[in-house]
Amino acid sequence: MISMDNEELSRYSRHIMLPEIGLSGQQKLLAAKVLIIGAGGLGSPAALYLAASGVGEISIADFDIVELNNLQRQIAHDEDQIGHAKVSSCSNRMGKINSAIHIKPLNNNLSGEQLDSQVALADIVVDCTDNLTTRFEINKACVKNKKRLVSAAAIRWEGQISVYECGSPDSPCYHCFYGNSVDIDQSCSQNGIVSPVVGVLGSMQAIEVIKLIVDTGDKLMGRVLLFDALSMQWESMQLPKNPACPVCGNKKD
Ligand SMILES: [Zn+2]
């Protein structure tokens, strides 16, 4: 177990006083390795909260550059960062919040072998990307490496979040549910997004990551939570495993 000095005990005191986290839970957070893919609208709050929470090693991947229109919702970045790599902007901000953790910026469109090797190094993968092709690829790498995947998406006034125990025989994967949904590949660049909706979903991803690491509460495993900000309603749905899923299904016939 990782020992904490007085500064760390003070920094994380609001976690440590919670019976569900406590000293041992905070030690688990400090020992955890999380890979966040995407430093945009979802990735900003997820990365900042996980850094503040003391997740000991956070790799953050993005290949994009900060643009003016990102600042409406991607709160890790600021006006001084326009034209700079999102991943440096986000990791600098994380480091200013918590200099005691290890932050690995990956200025890279993770795919293929690189994606596979980064997923293999992580305990939990957080999908904060905004396109279906990348999401399918991340899911595949998580199933192959048997990693837990915390996935969210947001568009207009709506968002959704789910957690997959990828590679576990009974758990569905992202592909089980979305495999045939080619038409959901919509991005907020074409459809718009209400700024704090991504904040809510990205923050919820951070909450689920903490619950998974500490192993507490009722996790979103095998469920999807749908959020409608206009009606201010949440809806929860079970995600069945698809036995014929080409990614996680039983391929023996
Ligand atoms: Zn599947």
Residues whose N, C-alpha, C, O or C-beta is under 5 A from the ligand:
A	BS01	ZN	P172 C173 H175 C176 N242 C245 V247 C248 G249
